[in-house]
């Protein structure tokens, strides 16, 4: 597993590229919950999500020979966009494999940033299989979206920034998909503020890390359409890092429904005037639904991204119930 020193080194390495996003106090959520609630606004990151941190760190660590071979990865959208951005900046060829479930707005951004895009299969796992095949066949470097030490270290820089802005944080809510964000933030927070509770939050269907933690080993799950599309996909049956990290670092995993995720998206817009995607809203959703037991403040929620299709966002914030029926 990576060490705190790896996260500190990652911060030094990527500081000229990423934005140290603000940690803002949410008056509405604080009033609702009876404790101070702060939002770490990674939706304001350059590529619209936290993923740029890990992607930039990983690509900066490639050798010259590895850069010449190019990189390949699978993505639900945000990681692919970040890898495209970082690879283009480093003049490295990048191939991004996505499934047919990835939203059109995320596909368009990956293409705009210069990557070779391949749409393969009907799930993240199928896209990842294609990425692994290309890595072996074309000898490209595989950059796993989460189960990669450089990726985890890059995401962990968020934890350092949270602690600098809020040294007495008591509860940290982190969106949980493949586990890279939870592993990195969890390591940073637990190393420097061991009394803080670290809670992973994810959708209530197709949550691979939750199912794996309950089974005691990585398992495959069926992927379903969800407002929190960035959290979809498996963690890999050969998972080397994030499963064990989440097993040791997370105090609990909270599941939220599609209705609760929609409420989180609406809350971010109504109270903060922030456009947040479903995965970015799961922490807010958990608080609003009263699902955080023995809540203690101050609370920090990592708002992981804002790359939501704007037509979908308009339907969510206007309370279109058909949205829930369609994703359900």
VENHU-V97881 format. One line per field, one symbol per residue. ss: DSSP state (H for helix, E for strand, - for the rest). burial: I if it has 9 or more other ideal C-beta (glycine too) atoms within 8 Angstrom, else O. A space follows every 10 residues. Layout:
ss: ???
burial: ???
This chain:
ss: ---HHHHHHH HHHH------ --EEE-HHHH HHH---EEEE EHHH----E- HHHHHHHHHH ---HHHHHH- EEEE---HHH HHHHHHHHH- ---EEEEE-- ---HHHHHHH HH---EEEE- ---HHHHHHH HHHHHHHH-- EE------HH HHHHHHHHHH HHHHH----- EEEEE----H HHHHHHHHHH HH----EEEE EEE----HHH HHHHH----- --------HH H--------- -HHHHHHHH- -EEEEE-HHH HHHHHHHHHH HH------HH HHHHHHHH-- --------EE EEE-E----H HHHHHHH--- HHHHHHH-
burial: OIOIOIIIII IOIIOOIIOO IOIOOIOIII OOIOIOIIII IIIOIOIIII IIIIIIIIII OIOOOIIOII IIIIIIIIII IIIIIIIIOI OIOIIIIIIO IIIOIIIOII IOIOIOIIII IOIIIIIIII IIOIIOOIOI IIIIIIIIOI IIIIIIIIII IIIOOIOOII IIIIIIIIII IIIIIIIIII OIIOOIIIII IIIOOIIIII IIIOOOOIIO IOIOOIIIII IIIIIIOOIO IIIOIIOOII OOIIIIIIOI IIIIIIIIIO IIOIIIIIII IIIIIIIIIO IIOOIOIIII IIIIIIIIOO OIIOIIIOOO OOIIOOIO
